[in-house]
């Protein structure tokens, strides 16, 4: 039996990484056909409900599963199910009542309640696989940007990056920015030893290229605001360092970061400076595939 999956996307890379990660994991356990649909506005969702039509899926087979991450996907998924059936799997703690969704896959840091339709995870899902054969002397630096959780400081971030690169001259570094990174940051990375640096601009680099680098790199530094990239890096088996940013306020996101630091899963920049060494990755993550297996066991996919 082939499972038809409608994956709703709001266009945000972090959300797409989660939903694509689950779809890929499902595809390893069963034959699937994945259809990606952009989210609809609330007005269009109400119109679709009124006329009992779903134009974006007119030429598609009915979904067996409807998948989405991000608050913006909720109404589109619920509308699609009402009109075309299927079971909804939402990859977050939804802003709507939990019982509206067939399955909610929720990170532990969102404190999900204990319910039959909830699967708790260690961080956000992703499509990265564990790599036991990392490329030696290959380093990757992933830069996020301003967020509600941290007080972004471009000067501090660039200073930390410059020190990491200057200290570890034996490593071939790739520095990659993201959608949220202020434009000036990349130009502030001015370490004198430029032979071992490759800069990768978000606008010029497909997301799949970054994923390949995460999979291959032995050493990865990530700015503390980028929790999805932190978990992708850990999932790959890399040793992970955190570029430090002051907290804006104590939130579920930085509580998760604190937990990773406390359990020696990651190394802060301050700790690294004392020994110029990252802790070995001591956590084994494969959350997308674990969740896919649970879904099959629950009978959600039959």
C-alpha positions, 0 to 999 in steps of 0.5 A: 500500500502506498501512503499519500502524504500532503505536507503543508509548508509555510516556507520557513526552513526550520519548519520544513526541516521538521516535516521533511524529516518525518516524511523521509523517515516514513518513506524508509518504512513504507511506500509513500507519495509526498505532495507539498502544498503551500498554506492558505490564508484563513479567509481561503480556508473559511471559503473552502469550508463553506463550498466544501472544496480544496482547490490546491488539492484538486489534482491530487489523490486523497491524503492518508496523512496530512503533515505540517509544522508551524502555527501557520499550517494549522487551519490549512491542515484542518480544512484539508482533513474536513474536505478530503479526509486523512489523519493530521500529524502536527509537529509542534505544540499547536496553538489550537486544542490538542484534540483537533489533531490526530497526532501531535509530535511535541519537543520535550522543551514545550512541556507536552501533557501526557495524552494518547495522541502526543509523542514527546521528542528530544528537540525538533525533528530533522532529516539528518542521519548519524554519520560515524565516518565524519570528515577529519579536520572539517569544521562548520559554523552556522549563524542564526540571527535576532530572535525573541529569546536572545539579545543578538550582538553581531560584534560578539558573534563575529569575535567568537567566530574569528577566535575559533577559526584563528585558534583552530588553523588546522581545520578547514572551516565553512561559515554559513549564515541564514535567513535571519543573519544580519548582512554585516556579520559575514563581512565582520569575519576577518581572521587573518588566516583566510586560507582555511575559510569558505563563506557560504551565503544563505541566498546562494546555497540550497538548504540541501548543501547545508545539510550535507555539510552538517552530515560530513563535518566533524566539528560544528559551531552554532549560534545559541539562538538556532535550536533546530541547527543545534539538534541537526548537528547533534543528530549528525554525530558532530562535536558541537560548540555554542556561540554565546548570546545573552538571553533576552528572558528565560524561555523554553528554548534557552532552558533546552540549551541549558539542559544540553550544556548541563548534560555535556552534550554541547560546549559553550564558547566560554568553556571551550576557551579554557581548553580549546577543545570541544566535548565529544558528542555523547548523545545519540539522536534519531528522532524522526525515525523513532517517531515514524516507528511509533506511528506505525505501531499506533496504527496511525498509518494503516 
